[in-house]
Amino acid sequence: MEASFILSAAKPDQFIKTDLPEICFAGRSNVGKSSMINKILNRKKLVKVGNTPGKTRLINFFNVDSKYIFTDLPGYGYAAVSKAERAAWGRLIEYYFAKRENLALCILLLDIRRIPNDDDMKMIAAMRSRNVPLISVLTKADKLSNNQRPKQIKLISEKSGIGIDNLITFSALTGQGKEQIWQEIEKISTY
Ligand code: GDP
């Protein structure tokens, strides 16, 4: 697999123009989004892990095998961000979901240990504003015991309204869930 960084966009007019199907990834800062993207692309440092939370206000575009575009949306929910910055972030995201015609799949990352909060619920609503499949990847699964995991998955499903079939348990440490994520991505071409 060949994956390469294309560009970072701070404004809509910088979004790349392409007909390739696009998969977007979103989640709270520190949820493990960079780690997950690197893991599923078999790359150690394509996306920088452990960036200062909230510092990234850019949408990063990647070309994956000249078959898909992966879009890394900026992490949200970092308390120290100013109101103005938060508003700018909101406008960029709103525009992205309203206008991105090649969008084919939305992947929301949620920490398996936490119940989705208001910011997560807003992101789910933004993703649902489009008639595009939405799945959620529950990150850091290695941090829970085999016993705890199913209980937590059930609670997250209830709160988020995302059916259990559309939740994928994932760990960047063990690679658990990687194949399932690819199965969902590969379904795109059959829509
Ligand atoms: P991002 O801000 O959402 O891009 O999150 P990062 O990928 O930078 O990860 C945030 C922190 O969580 C880092 O310290 C990662 O090493 C850690 N992390 C990410 N994924 C996992 C995981 O699956 N398991 C564990 N134990 N730690 C993880």
Residues whose N, C-alpha, C, O or C-beta is under 5 A from the ligand:
A	BS01	GDP	R28 S29 N30 V31 G32 K33 S34 S35 K48 V49 G50 N51 G75 T139 K140 A141 D142 F170 S171 A172 L173
